[in-house]
Amino acid sequence: MWPFKRKTVSLTDLNETRSTGTGYTTQVMQARADYIGGVDGVAELTGTVQGAVSLWEGGLSVADVDGTDLLTPAMLALAARSLALRGEAVFLIRDDGLLPCSDWDLTTRFSRPVAYRVGISDTGGGKTETALAGEVLHLRIGADVGMPYVGTSPLRRARLTAGLLQVMESALSEVYNNAPLGSSVIPFPEAPDQDMSDLARGFRGFRGKVLVRESVNVTAAGGPAPQTDLKPSDVSPDLSKAMTKETWAAARSSIEMAYGVLPGLTNIAVTGPMVREAQRHLAQWALQPVAVMIGQEASEKLGNTVKLDVMRPLQAFDAGGRARALGAIVQTLALAKEAGVDPAQALALVDWKD
């Protein structure tokens, strides 16, 4: 009878095989959990995150692409948005172009993807295709050493700060939506209960109105209320004591730094030089490494040497400094020629390359 066994077995045959903490099943479950948790993330609806994502989209979409025609500005913009919010972007390589994939699953060997099951969106309903790793352009940033085939977005890497920003903006939104801003309460002499109820019902819920309530300090025998009790009281919440402005600004600056955007770019007193420095910092330390990663992945999958450059299109360099450097180089080369010195050897001494 179940669950008893009919035949006699040894104790070693009754041992159950369990999955280890580093087994394949655990890795797949963790990968799916990271994938599900990283799709939406937190704080994506805030203007700070969308502003940073727009900078990523604009910066990568105008990049100079050398070596292929498949990386169009539209595909680069899609890749930038997916990388910024999801940490990954997958495109199916076809002869007529790249097909963006909305969902995907993969199998790996030695931590390298070998096959994909990708979902392609269509107006009449999406479809699923199976492709080898060589047919898929898989872009990822923020990969962990435990799962190098799964990317993570900046929001997921700074989850605590992103949650703080979301809570702050949600709380402020609720305050401005429900708090009695601009309302005040003034005492009112004794009156029949019906009159007081009508007055209270008429003023209740009206923002910026004067709420009338009965005075508690009156004299006996129906005398007038003291004048000191007729001072109005403001019921607007004092948010300065909670330091909401400072906390929100700090959370916003942290999220901007996670995306490679200098917080000074959104300062109300920002100047032109600071804007240029923020632009150079974003292009050099955030977008150009992503562009190099895209070029390397495209070179491996497309068979041609692909290079992407965002520094020149964004003009993320000091034009005056470059002009002065060019003048100094031309003058130095002319002097070297007059002195009979080989310019190539002189440039090699100072580690000057292309």
ZAVEXKE-824310 format. One record per residue (C-alpha): residue number from 1; x, z, y; residue in one letter. Coordinates in pm, 1 decimal. Example, Ala and Ser with C-alpha at 12.3 -4.5 7.8 and 13.67 -1.06 7.14 Angstrom:
REM ZAVEXKE-824310
r pos = 1, x = 1230.0, z = 780.0, y = -450.0, code = A $
r pos = 2, x = 1367.0, z = 714.0, y = -106.0, code = S $
***
This chain:
REM ZAVEXKE-824310
r pos = 1, x = 0.0, z = 0.0, y = 0.0, code = M $
r pos = 2, x = 114.5, z = -75.3, y = 347.8, code = W $
r pos = 3, x = 342.2, z = 51.8, y = 500.5, code = P $
r pos = 4, x = 498.4, z = 159.0, y = 169.7, code = F $
r pos = 5, x = 723.3, z = -81.6, y = -12.4, code = K $
r pos = 6, x = 642.5, z = -173.3, y = -371.9, code = R $
r pos = 7, x = 998.9, z = -196.5, y = -486.6, code = K $
r pos = 8, x = 1267.7, z = 60.0, y = -458.7, code = T $
r pos = 9, x = 1526.9, z = -18.6, y = -191.5, code = V $
r pos = 10, x = 1838.4, z = 155.9, y = -80.4, code = S $
r pos = 11, x = 1868.1, z = 343.2, y = 246.3, code = L $
r pos = 12, x = 2098.3, z = 79.9, y = 388.0, code = T $
r pos = 13, x = 1824.8, z = -182.4, y = 356.3, code = D $
r pos = 14, x = 1589.2, z = 32.1, y = 564.4, code = L $
r pos = 15, x = 1818.8, z = 32.1, y = 869.1, code = N $
r pos = 16, x = 1671.4, z = -163.7, y = 1157.6, code = E $
r pos = 17, x = 1882.0, z = -384.1, y = 1377.1, code = T $
r pos = 18, x = 1844.9, z = -301.4, y = 1743.4, code = R $
r pos = 19, x = 1955.7, z = -493.1, y = 2048.3, code = S $
r pos = 20, x = 2261.3, z = -357.4, y = 2224.7, code = T $
r pos = 21, x = 2285.7, z = -298.4, y = 2595.4, code = G $
r pos = 22, x = 2503.3, z = -605.4, y = 2640.7, code = T $
r pos = 23, x = 2330.0, z = -832.3, y = 2393.0, code = G $
r pos = 24, x = 2174.7, z = -1169.2, y = 2453.6, code = Y $
r pos = 25, x = 1819.2, z = -1033.8, y = 2478.9, code = T $
r pos = 26, x = 1921.1, z = -779.3, y = 2740.6, code = T $
r pos = 27, x = 2101.5, z = -1040.9, y = 2944.6, code = Q $
r pos = 28, x = 1803.9, z = -1276.8, y = 2933.8, code = V $
r pos = 29, x = 1562.1, z = -1000.7, y = 3035.8, code = M $
r pos = 30, x = 1790.0, z = -890.4, y = 3318.2, code = Q $
r pos = 31, x = 1831.1, z = -1248.7, y = 3435.7, code = A $
r pos = 32, x = 1454.8, z = -1299.4, y = 3440.6, code = R $
r pos = 33, x = 1404.3, z = -969.9, y = 3621.2, code = A $
r pos = 34, x = 1658.7, z = -1069.4, y = 3885.5, code = D $
r pos = 35, x = 1498.6, z = -1411.0, y = 3912.6, code = Y $
r pos = 36, x = 1149.2, z = -1270.3, y = 3956.4, code = I $
r pos = 37, x = 1263.6, z = -1002.6, y = 4198.4, code = G $
r pos = 38, x = 1467.4, z = -1246.8, y = 4402.9, code = G $
r pos = 39, x = 1202.4, z = -1511.5, y = 4457.6, code = V $
r pos = 40, x = 996.9, z = -1324.8, y = 4713.6, code = D $
r pos = 41, x = 1228.9, z = -1042.6, y = 4813.3, code = G $
r pos = 42, x = 1141.1, z = -827.6, y = 5111.2, code = V $
r pos = 43, x = 1135.8, z = -885.4, y = 5485.4, code = A $
r pos = 44, x = 1098.4, z = -1261.9, y = 5442.2, code = E $
r pos = 45, x = 806.4, z = -1271.3, y = 5683.2, code = L $
r pos = 46, x = 1001.2, z = -1120.0, y = 5971.6, code = T $
r pos = 47, x = 1123.3, z = -1332.0, y = 6258.8, code = G $
r pos = 48, x = 1479.0, z = -1208.5, y = 6207.3, code = T $
r pos = 49, x = 1503.0, z = -1352.1, y = 5857.0, code = V $
r pos = 50, x = 1325.6, z = -1674.9, y = 5944.4, code = Q $
r pos = 51, x = 1555.1, z = -1722.4, y = 6242.6, code = G $
r pos = 52, x = 1862.5, z = -1683.3, y = 6021.4, code = A $
r pos = 53, x = 1714.5, z = -1916.2, y = 5759.8, code = V $
r pos = 54, x = 1645.6, z = -2176.7, y = 6029.0, code = S $
r pos = 55, x = 2010.1, z = -2158.4, y = 6136.9, code = L $
r pos = 56, x = 2115.8, z = -2218.7, y = 5777.2, code = W $
r pos = 57, x = 1877.1, z = -2512.0, y = 5745.9, code = E $
r pos = 58, x = 1989.1, z = -2673.0, y = 6067.3, code = G $
r pos = 59, x = 2357.9, z = -2615.5, y = 6003.0, code = G $
r pos = 60, x = 2366.9, z = -2761.6, y = 5651.9, code = L $
r pos = 61, x = 2125.8, z = -3047.5, y = 5721.0, code = S $
r pos = 62, x = 2359.1, z = -3200.8, y = 5983.6, code = V $
r pos = 63, x = 2673.0, z = -3161.5, y = 5771.2, code = A $
r pos = 64, x = 2904.1, z = -3458.8, y = 5730.2, code = D $
r pos = 65, x = 2882.4, z = -3572.5, y = 5366.5, code = V $
r pos = 66, x = 3160.1, z = -3787.2, y = 5224.8, code = D $
r pos = 67, x = 3149.8, z = -3931.3, y = 4873.7, code = G $
r pos = 68, x = 2778.2, z = -3961.7, y = 4792.8, code = T $
r pos = 69, x = 2445.8, z = -4074.3, y = 4937.2, code = D $
r pos = 70, x = 2233.4, z = -3833.8, y = 4732.0, code = L $
r pos = 71, x = 2289.7, z = -3533.2, y = 4958.1, code = L $
r pos = 72, x = 2055.2, z = -3641.1, y = 5233.2, code = T $
r pos = 73, x = 1969.7, z = -3413.4, y = 5528.3, code = P $
r pos = 74, x = 1631.6, z = -3338.2, y = 5370.3, code = A $
r pos = 75, x = 1791.3, z = -3230.7, y = 5040.7, code = M $
r pos = 76, x = 2049.7, z = -3020.2, y = 5223.2, code = L $
r pos = 77, x = 1775.5, z = -2849.1, y = 5424.8, code = A $
r pos = 78, x = 1584.8, z = -2769.0, y = 5104.4, code = L $
r pos = 79, x = 1902.1, z = -2637.7, y = 4946.3, code = A $
r pos = 80, x = 1981.7, z = -2422.4, y = 5248.7, code = A $
r pos = 81, x = 1637.7, z = -2262.4, y = 5256.7, code = R $
r pos = 82, x = 1639.6, z = -2197.9, y = 4883.0, code = S $
r pos = 83, x = 1988.2, z = -2048.3, y = 4897.4, code = L $
r pos = 84, x = 1899.6, z = -1827.1, y = 5191.9, code = A $
r pos = 85, x = 1578.6, z = -1688.1, y = 5040.0, code = L $
r pos = 86, x = 1642.8, z = -1724.1, y = 4667.5, code = R $
r pos = 87, x = 2018.3, z = -1738.3, y = 4624.7, code = G $
r pos = 88, x = 1989.4, z = -2049.4, y = 4407.9, code = E $
r pos = 89, x = 1887.4, z = -2412.8, y = 4431.9, code = A $
r pos = 90, x = 1845.7, z = -2657.1, y = 4144.2, code = V $
r pos = 91, x = 1815.4, z = -3035.4, y = 4172.8, code = F $
r pos = 92, x = 1765.1, z = -3282.8, y = 3890.1, code = L $
r pos = 93, x = 1997.1, z = -3581.7, y = 3924.2, code = I $
r pos = 94, x = 1826.6, z = -3919.1, y = 3891.9, code = R $
r pos = 95, x = 1930.2, z = -4272.4, y = 3982.7, code = D $
r pos = 96, x = 1693.5, z = -4285.9, y = 4277.8, code = D $
r pos = 97, x = 1796.7, z = -3947.7, y = 4419.0, code = G $
r pos = 98, x = 1777.0, z = -3574.1, y = 4366.7, code = L $
r pos = 99, x = 1456.4, z = -3406.3, y = 4250.1, code = L $
r pos = 100, x = 1410.9, z = -3049.7, y = 4377.6, code = P $
r pos = 101, x = 1306.5, z = -2806.1, y = 4105.2, code = C $
r pos = 102, x = 1064.1, z = -2524.4, y = 4177.9, code = S $
r pos = 103, x = 1134.7, z = -2333.4, y = 3856.5, code = D $
r pos = 104, x = 1401.1, z = -2342.1, y = 3591.9, code = W $
r pos = 105, x = 1535.1, z = -2172.3, y = 3285.3, code = D $
r pos = 106, x = 1878.8, z = -2219.6, y = 3135.2, code = L $
r pos = 107, x = 2093.2, z = -2149.3, y = 2834.6, code = T $
r pos = 108, x = 2462.3, z = -2068.1, y = 2863.7, code = T $
r pos = 109, x = 2776.8, z = -2078.5, y = 2655.0, code = R $
r pos = 110, x = 3076.7, z = -1875.1, y = 2765.5, code = F $
r pos = 111, x = 2889.1, z = -1792.1, y = 3087.5, code = S $
r pos = 112, x = 2850.7, z = -2161.2, y = 3171.0, code = R $
r pos = 113, x = 2512.4, z = -2337.1, y = 3171.5, code = P $
r pos = 114, x = 2474.5, z = -2599.1, y = 2901.2, code = V $
r pos = 115, x = 2102.7, z = -2692.2, y = 2920.5, code = A $
r pos = 116, x = 1812.5, z = -2649.3, y = 3161.7, code = Y $
r pos = 117, x = 1435.8, z = -2651.6, y = 3143.4, code = R $
r pos = 118, x = 1326.6, z = -2737.4, y = 3494.7, code = V $
r pos = 119, x = 987.1, z = -2760.3, y = 3660.5, code = G $
r pos = 120, x = 918.8, z = -3043.6, y = 3902.2, code = I $
r pos = 121, x = 633.9, z = -3011.8, y = 4151.0, code = S $
r pos = 122, x = 376.4, z = -3288.5, y = 4198.9, code = D $
r pos = 123, x = 50.7, z = -3312.4, y = 4388.8, code = T $
r pos = 124, x = -146.5, z = -3361.7, y = 4069.0, code = G $
r pos = 125, x = 30.4, z = -3077.9, y = 3889.7, code = G $
r pos = 126, x = 391.2, z = -3013.3, y = 3805.1, code = G $
r pos = 127, x = 570.6, z = -3107.7, y = 3487.3, code = K $
r pos = 128, x = 859.7, z = -2966.4, y = 3288.0, code = T $
r pos = 129, x = 1168.5, z = -3154.1, y = 3173.1, code = E $
r pos = 130, x = 1470.2, z = -3060.5, y = 2964.9, code = T $
r pos = 131, x = 1812.3, z = -3170.8, y = 3084.5, code = A $
r pos = 132, x = 2175.8, z = -3108.1, y = 3007.4, code = L $
r pos = 133, x = 2397.3, z = -2924.7, y = 3253.0, code = A $
r pos = 134, x = 2560.0, z = -3249.2, y = 3364.5, code = G $
r pos = 135, x = 2222.2, z = -3379.8, y = 3482.5, code = E $
r pos = 136, x = 2146.9, z = -3078.6, y = 3701.1, code = V $
r pos = 137, x = 2292.7, z = -2980.0, y = 4036.2, code = L $
r pos = 138, x = 2285.4, z = -2599.3, y = 4028.6, code = H $
r pos = 139, x = 2383.6, z = -2428.7, y = 4356.1, code = L $
r pos = 140, x = 2415.9, z = -2050.9, y = 4373.4, code = R $
r pos = 141, x = 2560.5, z = -1789.3, y = 4604.4, code = I $
r pos = 142, x = 2623.7, z = -1418.7, y = 4562.6, code = G $
r pos = 143, x = 2663.9, z = -1440.8, y = 4185.2, code = A $
r pos = 144, x = 2754.5, z = -1123.5, y = 3999.4, code = D $
r pos = 145, x = 3036.0, z = -1105.9, y = 3747.3, code = V $
r pos = 146, x = 2788.5, z = -985.9, y = 3484.3, code = G $
r pos = 147, x = 2570.5, z = -1295.7, y = 3532.0, code = M $
r pos = 148, x = 2771.5, z = -1566.1, y = 3709.9, code = P $
r pos = 149, x = 2495.4, z = -1817.9, y = 3642.9, code = Y $
r pos = 150, x = 2237.7, z = -1630.1, y = 3855.0, code = V $
r pos = 151, x = 2259.9, z = -1632.0, y = 4234.2, code = G $
r pos = 152, x = 2133.7, z = -1362.9, y = 4469.0, code = T $
r pos = 153, x = 2007.5, z = -1401.9, y = 4822.4, code = S $
r pos = 154, x = 2143.1, z = -1200.4, y = 5117.2, code = P $
r pos = 155, x = 1810.6, z = -1012.5, y = 5132.5, code = L $
r pos = 156, x = 1847.1, z = -899.9, y = 4773.8, code = R $
r pos = 157, x = 2206.3, z = -793.9, y = 4828.9, code = R $
r pos = 158, x = 2095.1, z = -587.4, y = 5130.5, code = A $
r pos = 159, x = 1767.1, z = -470.6, y = 4979.8, code = R $
r pos = 160, x = 1771.3, z = -127.4, y = 5144.5, code = L $
r pos = 161, x = 1814.4, z = -267.2, y = 5494.7, code = T $
r pos = 162, x = 1562.6, z = -544.0, y = 5429.1, code = A $
r pos = 163, x = 1308.5, z = -285.5, y = 5315.4, code = G $
r pos = 164, x = 1373.9, z = -78.3, y = 5627.3, code = L $
r pos = 165, x = 1316.6, z = -379.5, y = 5850.7, code = L $
r pos = 166, x = 994.6, z = -465.8, y = 5670.0, code = Q $
r pos = 167, x = 867.7, z = -106.3, y = 5691.1, code = V $
r pos = 168, x = 955.2, z = -82.9, y = 6060.1, code = M $
r pos = 169, x = 778.0, z = -402.5, y = 6156.9, code = E $
r pos = 170, x = 477.5, z = -319.9, y = 5938.7, code = S $
r pos = 171, x = 453.0, z = 27.3, y = 6089.9, code = A $
r pos = 172, x = 479.8, z = -104.8, y = 6444.6, code = L $
r pos = 173, x = 219.0, z = -368.2, y = 6368.0, code = S $
r pos = 174, x = -20.7, z = -101.2, y = 6242.7, code = E $
r pos = 175, x = 46.3, z = 117.3, y = 6547.5, code = V $
r pos = 176, x = -31.8, z = -160.3, y = 6792.3, code = Y $
r pos = 177, x = -335.4, z = -255.0, y = 6587.3, code = N $
r pos = 178, x = -493.2, z = 88.0, y = 6538.5, code = N $
r pos = 179, x = -339.4, z = 334.2, y = 6785.2, code = A $
r pos = 180, x = -546.1, z = 427.7, y = 7096.0, code = P $
r pos = 181, x = -300.2, z = 272.2, y = 7339.2, code = L $
r pos = 182, x = -394.8, z = 327.9, y = 7702.0, code = G $
r pos = 183, x = -676.3, z = 569.4, y = 7615.0, code = S $
r pos = 184, x = -722.4, z = 907.2, y = 7779.3, code = S $
r pos = 185, x = -945.1, z = 1209.8, y = 7734.3, code = V $
r pos = 186, x = -1095.9, z = 1404.6, y = 8026.4, code = I $
r pos = 187, x = -1301.9, z = 1724.1, y = 8013.6, code = P $
r pos = 188, x = -1673.5, z = 1709.2, y = 8098.1, code = F $
r pos = 189, x = -1902.8, z = 1992.2, y = 8207.4, code = P $
r pos = 190, x = -2162.7, z = 2126.6, y = 7970.5, code = E $
r pos = 191, x = -2443.0, z = 1885.7, y = 7888.6, code = A $
r pos = 192, x = -2707.9, z = 1845.8, y = 7620.8, code = P $
r pos = 193, x = -2574.6, z = 1758.9, y = 7276.9, code = D $
r pos = 194, x = -2754.9, z = 1426.7, y = 7270.0, code = Q $
r pos = 195, x = -2592.5, z = 1317.6, y = 7594.8, code = D $
r pos = 196, x = -2245.4, z = 1415.3, y = 7468.2, code = M $
r pos = 197, x = -2302.4, z = 1232.0, y = 7141.2, code = S $
r pos = 198, x = -2411.7, z = 918.5, y = 7322.9, code = D $
r pos = 199, x = -2107.1, z = 932.6, y = 7548.2, code = L $
r pos = 200, x = -1870.5, z = 989.3, y = 7254.5, code = A $
r pos = 201, x = -2028.0, z = 708.7, y = 7053.7, code = R $
r pos = 202, x = -2004.9, z = 473.4, y = 7348.8, code = G $
r pos = 203, x = -1633.9, z = 531.5, y = 7411.8, code = F $
r pos = 204, x = -1512.8, z = 565.3, y = 7053.0, code = R $
r pos = 205, x = -1284.5, z = 290.6, y = 6932.2, code = G $
r pos = 206, x = -1238.9, z = 125.6, y = 7271.3, code = F $
r pos = 207, x = -873.2, z = 83.1, y = 7351.6, code = R $
r pos = 208, x = -770.0, z = 145.8, y = 7708.8, code = G $
r pos = 209, x = -1093.5, z = 331.9, y = 7789.0, code = K $
r pos = 210, x = -1153.7, z = 682.0, y = 7920.2, code = V $
r pos = 211, x = -1295.0, z = 914.7, y = 7656.3, code = L $
r pos = 212, x = -1519.4, z = 1190.3, y = 7793.8, code = V $
r pos = 213, x = -1538.6, z = 1521.7, y = 7613.7, code = R $
r pos = 214, x = -1703.4, z = 1853.6, y = 7699.4, code = E $
r pos = 215, x = -1495.4, z = 2111.1, y = 7884.0, code = S $
r pos = 216, x = -1411.2, z = 2433.8, y = 7702.3, code = V $
r pos = 217, x = -1338.9, z = 2638.5, y = 8013.0, code = N $
r pos = 218, x = -1667.0, z = 2705.2, y = 8193.8, code = V $
r pos = 219, x = -1806.4, z = 3006.3, y = 8368.7, code = T $
r pos = 220, x = -2117.9, z = 3197.4, y = 8269.6, code = A $
r pos = 221, x = -2463.8, z = 3154.6, y = 8424.2, code = A $
r pos = 222, x = -2424.0, z = 2777.9, y = 8447.0, code = G $
r pos = 223, x = -2147.5, z = 2783.3, y = 8705.0, code = G $
r pos = 224, x = -1921.7, z = 2485.3, y = 8769.8, code = P $
r pos = 225, x = -1618.9, z = 2418.9, y = 8549.5, code = A $
r pos = 226, x = -1277.3, z = 2513.9, y = 8692.4, code = P $
r pos = 227, x = -1095.1, z = 2228.7, y = 8861.6, code = Q $
r pos = 228, x = -779.6, z = 2294.1, y = 8659.7, code = T $
r pos = 229, x = -961.6, z = 2192.1, y = 8340.8, code = D $
r pos = 230, x = -1054.7, z = 1846.3, y = 8467.5, code = L $
r pos = 231, x = -708.5, z = 1693.5, y = 8426.6, code = K $
r pos = 232, x = -710.4, z = 1386.0, y = 8199.1, code = P $
r pos = 233, x = -490.2, z = 1380.8, y = 7887.0, code = S $
r pos = 234, x = -323.3, z = 1064.7, y = 7759.3, code = D $
r pos = 235, x = -362.6, z = 1002.7, y = 7384.4, code = V $
r pos = 236, x = -121.0, z = 708.3, y = 7356.8, code = S $
r pos = 237, x = 139.9, z = 782.9, y = 7087.2, code = P $
r pos = 238, x = 493.2, z = 850.5, y = 7210.8, code = D $
r pos = 239, x = 703.0, z = 621.3, y = 6990.6, code = L $
r pos = 240, x = 1027.0, z = 692.9, y = 7176.1, code = S $
r pos = 241, x = 1069.7, z = 1023.0, y = 6992.1, code = K $
r pos = 242, x = 1068.5, z = 841.2, y = 6658.8, code = A $
r pos = 243, x = 1349.4, z = 609.9, y = 6781.0, code = M $
r pos = 244, x = 1160.4, z = 306.1, y = 6656.7, code = T $
r pos = 245, x = 1335.5, z = 67.3, y = 6894.4, code = K $
r pos = 246, x = 1684.3, z = 178.2, y = 6795.5, code = E $
r pos = 247, x = 1604.3, z = 179.7, y = 6423.0, code = T $
r pos = 248, x = 1444.9, z = -163.9, y = 6437.0, code = W $
r pos = 249, x = 1739.4, z = -306.0, y = 6632.5, code = A $
r pos = 250, x = 1989.6, z = -161.7, y = 6384.9, code = A $
r pos = 251, x = 1799.0, z = -301.7, y = 6085.4, code = A $
r pos = 252, x = 1770.9, z = -640.8, y = 6252.5, code = R $
r pos = 253, x = 2144.1, z = -649.1, y = 6328.1, code = S $
r pos = 254, x = 2229.4, z = -560.0, y = 5968.3, code = S $
r pos = 255, x = 2012.1, z = -841.5, y = 5831.4, code = I $
r pos = 256, x = 2169.0, z = -1087.9, y = 6075.4, code = E $
r pos = 257, x = 2516.7, z = -984.8, y = 5960.8, code = M $
r pos = 258, x = 2410.2, z = -1034.1, y = 5598.4, code = A $
r pos = 259, x = 2334.6, z = -1397.1, y = 5688.0, code = Y $
r pos = 260, x = 2656.2, z = -1442.0, y = 5884.4, code = G $
r pos = 261, x = 2487.1, z = -1437.2, y = 6226.1, code = V $
r pos = 262, x = 2653.1, z = -1216.6, y = 6484.2, code = L $
r pos = 263, x = 2400.6, z = -966.1, y = 6626.0, code = P $
r pos = 264, x = 2516.1, z = -1049.1, y = 6976.0, code = G $
r pos = 265, x = 2345.2, z = -1388.2, y = 6945.2, code = L $
r pos = 266, x = 2002.5, z = -1220.4, y = 6975.8, code = T $
r pos = 267, x = 2107.4, z = -980.9, y = 7249.9, code = N $
r pos = 268, x = 1896.8, z = -1012.8, y = 7563.3, code = I $
r pos = 269, x = 2213.1, z = -1014.9, y = 7776.3, code = A $
r pos = 270, x = 2401.2, z = -1271.8, y = 7569.2, code = V $
r pos = 271, x = 2632.7, z = -1510.1, y = 7753.5, code = T $
r pos = 272, x = 2755.9, z = -1861.3, y = 7683.3, code = G $
r pos = 273, x = 3094.3, z = -1762.8, y = 7533.7, code = P $
r pos = 274, x = 2922.4, z = -1518.1, y = 7299.4, code = M $
r pos = 275, x = 2681.7, z = -1790.1, y = 7184.8, code = V $
r pos = 276, x = 2975.1, z = -2018.1, y = 7105.1, code = R $
r pos = 277, x = 3158.3, z = -1743.4, y = 6918.0, code = E $
r pos = 278, x = 2845.4, z = -1664.8, y = 6715.2, code = A $
r pos = 279, x = 2807.2, z = -2033.7, y = 6638.5, code = Q $
r pos = 280, x = 3167.8, z = -2059.9, y = 6523.9, code = R $
r pos = 281, x = 3135.6, z = -1746.1, y = 6312.3, code = H $
r pos = 282, x = 2819.3, z = -1874.4, y = 6142.5, code = L $
r pos = 283, x = 2967.8, z = -2215.9, y = 6070.0, code = A $
r pos = 284, x = 3311.0, z = -2096.3, y = 5958.4, code = Q $
r pos = 285, x = 3233.5, z = -1783.6, y = 5758.3, code = W $
r pos = 286, x = 2880.5, z = -1849.0, y = 5628.5, code = A $
r pos = 287, x = 2797.9, z = -2220.0, y = 5614.3, code = L $
r pos = 288, x = 3134.7, z = -2382.4, y = 5545.0, code = Q $
r pos = 289, x = 3198.6, z = -2180.7, y = 5223.1, code = P $
r pos = 290, x = 2849.8, z = -2279.7, y = 5106.1, code = V $
r pos = 291, x = 2928.2, z = -2642.4, y = 5193.8, code = A $
r pos = 292, x = 3251.2, z = -2625.1, y = 4993.7, code = V $
r pos = 293, x = 3058.1, z = -2486.4, y = 4696.4, code = M $
r pos = 294, x = 2803.2, z = -2767.0, y = 4722.7, code = I $
r pos = 295, x = 3081.3, z = -3026.2, y = 4742.2, code = G $
r pos = 296, x = 3255.5, z = -2884.3, y = 4435.3, code = Q $
r pos = 297, x = 2934.1, z = -2878.5, y = 4230.3, code = E $
r pos = 298, x = 2845.9, z = -3231.2, y = 4340.2, code = A $
r pos = 299, x = 3195.5, z = -3356.0, y = 4259.1, code = S $
r pos = 300, x = 3172.5, z = -3219.2, y = 3903.7, code = E $
r pos = 301, x = 2824.3, z = -3359.2, y = 3838.3, code = K $
r pos = 302, x = 2832.9, z = -3690.6, y = 4027.2, code = L $
r pos = 303, x = 3181.0, z = -3804.4, y = 3927.0, code = G $
r pos = 304, x = 3303.3, z = -3866.0, y = 4281.2, code = N $
r pos = 305, x = 3496.2, z = -3643.8, y = 4516.9, code = T $
r pos = 306, x = 3231.6, z = -3505.4, y = 4751.7, code = V $
r pos = 307, x = 3319.8, z = -3318.7, y = 5068.7, code = K $
r pos = 308, x = 3091.1, z = -3151.4, y = 5321.2, code = L $
r pos = 309, x = 3189.9, z = -3044.2, y = 5669.7, code = D $
r pos = 310, x = 2972.4, z = -2843.9, y = 5907.5, code = V $
r pos = 311, x = 3238.6, z = -2759.3, y = 6165.0, code = M $
r pos = 312, x = 3249.1, z = -3100.2, y = 6334.7, code = R $
r pos = 313, x = 2871.9, z = -3168.6, y = 6357.9, code = P $
r pos = 314, x = 2802.6, z = -2819.0, y = 6491.8, code = L $
r pos = 315, x = 3098.9, z = -2845.1, y = 6730.1, code = Q $
r pos = 316, x = 3193.4, z = -2500.1, y = 6604.8, code = A $
r pos = 317, x = 3537.4, z = -2501.3, y = 6758.8, code = F $
r pos = 318, x = 3700.4, z = -2440.4, y = 7092.7, code = D $
r pos = 319, x = 3704.9, z = -2783.1, y = 7258.4, code = A $
r pos = 320, x = 3936.6, z = -2670.7, y = 7537.5, code = G $
r pos = 321, x = 4176.2, z = -2506.3, y = 7294.4, code = G $
r pos = 322, x = 4184.0, z = -2817.1, y = 7077.4, code = R $
r pos = 323, x = 4254.2, z = -3036.6, y = 7378.8, code = A $
r pos = 324, x = 4544.7, z = -2815.1, y = 7484.8, code = R $
r pos = 325, x = 4676.7, z = -2805.9, y = 7129.0, code = A $
r pos = 326, x = 4658.1, z = -3185.5, y = 7105.6, code = L $
r pos = 327, x = 4850.7, z = -3220.7, y = 7429.0, code = G $
r pos = 328, x = 5117.5, z = -2980.9, y = 7307.2, code = A $
r pos = 329, x = 5145.1, z = -3163.1, y = 6972.2, code = I $
r pos = 330, x = 5183.6, z = -3503.9, y = 7136.0, code = V $
r pos = 331, x = 5446.3, z = -3370.5, y = 7373.9, code = Q $
r pos = 332, x = 5635.4, z = -3198.0, y = 7091.6, code = T $
r pos = 333, x = 5631.6, z = -3510.3, y = 6875.2, code = L $
r pos = 334, x = 5765.8, z = -3715.4, y = 7166.0, code = A $
r pos = 335, x = 6048.3, z = -3467.1, y = 7222.4, code = L $
r pos = 336, x = 6126.3, z = -3466.0, y = 6849.1, code = A $
r pos = 337, x = 6146.9, z = -3845.1, y = 6848.2, code = K $
r pos = 338, x = 6383.5, z = -3844.4, y = 7144.7, code = E $
r pos = 339, x = 6604.1, z = -3583.2, y = 6977.7, code = A $
r pos = 340, x = 6605.8, z = -3768.1, y = 6646.5, code = G $
r pos = 341, x = 6427.5, z = -3493.2, y = 6453.3, code = V $
r pos = 342, x = 6195.5, z = -3588.8, y = 6168.9, code = D $
r pos = 343, x = 5842.7, z = -3475.4, y = 6277.3, code = P $
r pos = 344, x = 5734.0, z = -3429.5, y = 5913.2, code = A $
r pos = 345, x = 6011.3, z = -3178.0, y = 5848.1, code = Q $
r pos = 346, x = 5934.1, z = -2994.4, y = 6170.7, code = A $
r pos = 347, x = 5566.4, z = -2968.4, y = 6080.1, code = L $
r pos = 348, x = 5654.1, z = -2846.2, y = 5731.1, code = A $
r pos = 349, x = 5857.0, z = -2560.4, y = 5879.7, code = L $
r pos = 350, x = 5545.4, z = -2419.2, y = 6046.6, code = V $
r pos = 351, x = 5319.2, z = -2486.6, y = 5745.2, code = D $
r pos = 352, x = 5128.1, z = -2759.7, y = 5927.5, code = W $
r pos = 353, x = 4913.4, z = -2968.8, y = 5694.3, code = K $
r pos = 354, x = 4620.3, z = -3210.3, y = 5720.0, code = D $
***
